[in-house]
Amino acid sequence: MKKVFGLLILVLAVSFLSAGCNKGGDDEAAVYPACSSTSDCAAKGEVCVDKMCKECGKSSDCKTPCTACKGNKCEAVEGCCSGDADCPQGQVCMAKPGKKTGKCGTK
């Protein structure tokens, strides 16, 4: 009886331990910063680019006005403004009607 009980415990232990093993399937969640889709990066506000979570893959991924995607980072666009405070002293933000951003200049 002790041998049967011991064998049962061994089989259960092996089953339990192997259930947690990573089988390498495509449906498993990627470990950050690796990704298989942008949804894997969404919690950090990033996008999936070449199977890695990055700040941006294209300029439309940048959420801050007057930024563009360069090297997977959102960087400020020189001379762009969303208000007069973004411009050097003596200049104002000149945006076209209906646009949220413009260029700094003098009136």
TILUMPA-382811 format. One record per residue (C-alpha): residue number from 1; residue in three letters; chain; x, y, z. Coordinates in steps of 0.05 Angstrom, whole numbers, padded with zeros to 5 digits. Example, Ala and Ser with C-alpha at 12.3 -4.5 7.8 and 13.67 -1.06 7.14 Angstrom:
# TILUMPA-382811
NODE num residuo cadena     px     py     pz
NODE   1     ALA      A  00246 -00090  00156
NODE   2     SER      A  00273 -00021  00143
This chain:
# TILUMPA-382811
NODE num residuo cadena     px     py     pz
NODE   1     MET      A  00000  00000  00000
NODE   2     LYS      A  00058  00048  00016
NODE   3     LYS      A  00088  00036 -00053
NODE   4     VAL      A  00022  00052 -00087
NODE   5     PHE      A  00013  00115 -00046
NODE   6     GLY      A  00084  00137 -00060
NODE   7     LEU      A  00075  00125 -00135
NODE   8     LEU      A  00010  00164 -00134
NODE   9     ILE      A  00045  00224 -00100
NODE  10     LEU      A  00102  00221 -00151
NODE  11     VAL      A  00054  00220 -00211
NODE  12     LEU      A  00014  00278 -00182
NODE  13     ALA      A  00077  00319 -00168
NODE  14     VAL      A  00104  00308 -00239
NODE  15     SER      A  00036  00326 -00269
NODE  16     PHE      A  00031  00389 -00227
NODE  17     LEU      A  00101  00413 -00243
NODE  18     SER      A  00096  00399 -00318
NODE  19     ALA      A  00030  00437 -00323
NODE  20     GLY      A  00067  00503 -00311
NODE  21     CYS      A  00121  00491 -00363
NODE  22     ASN      A  00124  00539 -00422
NODE  23     LYS      A  00109  00499 -00485
NODE  24     GLY      A  00129  00557 -00532
NODE  25     GLY      A  00061  00563 -00567
NODE  26     ASP      A  00042  00625 -00607
NODE  27     ASP      A -00018  00639 -00563
NODE  28     GLU      A  00023  00652 -00500
NODE  29     ALA      A  00033  00723 -00474
NODE  30     ALA      A  00100  00754 -00491
NODE  31     VAL      A  00145  00778 -00435
NODE  32     TYR      A  00156  00854 -00437
NODE  33     PRO      A  00188  00885 -00477
NODE  34     ALA      A  00178  00828 -00526
NODE  35     CYS      A  00110  00829 -00562
NODE  36     SER      A  00070  00795 -00615
NODE  37     SER      A  00019  00852 -00623
NODE  38     THR      A  00008  00923 -00598
NODE  39     SER      A -00041  00896 -00546
NODE  40     ASP      A  00019  00866 -00510
NODE  41     CYS      A  00047  00937 -00501
NODE  42     ALA      A -00017  00976 -00489
NODE  43     ALA      A -00011  00977 -00413
NODE  44     LYS      A  00052  01019 -00419
NODE  45     GLY      A  00023  01063 -00475
NODE  46     GLU      A  00071  01033 -00526
NODE  47     VAL      A  00064  00998 -00593
NODE  48     CYS      A  00094  00933 -00620
NODE  49     VAL      A  00149  00946 -00671
NODE  50     ASP      A  00191  00888 -00697
NODE  51     LYS      A  00167  00844 -00639
NODE  52     MET      A  00190  00894 -00586
NODE  53     CYS      A  00149  00946 -00548
NODE  54     LYS      A  00170  01016 -00568
NODE  55     GLU      A  00145  01087 -00555
NODE  56     CYS      A  00124  01093 -00628
NODE  57     GLY      A  00129  01061 -00697
NODE  58     LYS      A  00103  01120 -00735
NODE  59     SER      A  00089  01194 -00719
NODE  60     SER      A  00014  01182 -00710
NODE  61     ASP      A  00032  01138 -00649
NODE  62     CYS      A  00058  01201 -00614
NODE  63     LYS      A  00002  01230 -00570
NODE  64     THR      A  00035  01296 -00552
NODE  65     PRO      A  00025  01353 -00602
NODE  66     CYS      A  00087  01375 -00641
NODE  67     THR      A  00122  01308 -00635
NODE  68     ALA      A  00144  01260 -00689
NODE  69     CYS      A  00170  01188 -00685
NODE  70     LYS      A  00245  01184 -00696
NODE  71     GLY      A  00282  01121 -00679
NODE  72     ASN      A  00220  01093 -00643
NODE  73     LYS      A  00219  01154 -00596
NODE  74     CYS      A  00171  01213 -00598
NODE  75     GLU      A  00214  01275 -00606
NODE  76     ALA      A  00195  01349 -00609
NODE  77     VAL      A  00188  01379 -00679
NODE  78     GLU      A  00230  01442 -00682
NODE  79     GLY      A  00189  01505 -00694
NODE  80     CYS      A  00123  01470 -00682
NODE  81     CYS      A  00075  01499 -00630
NODE  82     SER      A  00007  01486 -00600
NODE  83     GLY      A  00004  01553 -00564
NODE  84     ASP      A  00042  01619 -00557
NODE  85     ALA      A  00079  01591 -00495
NODE  86     ASP      A  00115  01542 -00541
NODE  87     CYS      A  00147  01598 -00581
NODE  88     PRO      A  00209  01641 -00567
NODE  89     GLN      A  00196  01710 -00537
NODE  90     GLY      A  00167  01759 -00588
NODE  91     GLN      A  00136  01703 -00630
NODE  92     VAL      A  00067  01673 -00631
NODE  93     CYS      A  00039  01606 -00652
NODE  94     MET      A  00008  01612 -00721
NODE  95     ALA      A -00038  01553 -00734
NODE  96     LYS      A -00081  01546 -00795
NODE  97     PRO      A -00156  01546 -00783
NODE  98     GLY      A -00180  01479 -00757
NODE  99     LYS      A -00109  01455 -00739
NODE 100     LYS      A -00085  01443 -00667
NODE 101     THR      A -00012  01459 -00683
NODE 102     GLY      A  00025  01511 -00723
NODE 103     LYS      A  00092  01544 -00731
NODE 104     CYS      A  00124  01599 -00689
NODE 105     GLY      A  00130  01665 -00723
NODE 106     THR      A  00115  01739 -00720
NODE 107     LYS      A  00048  01770 -00739
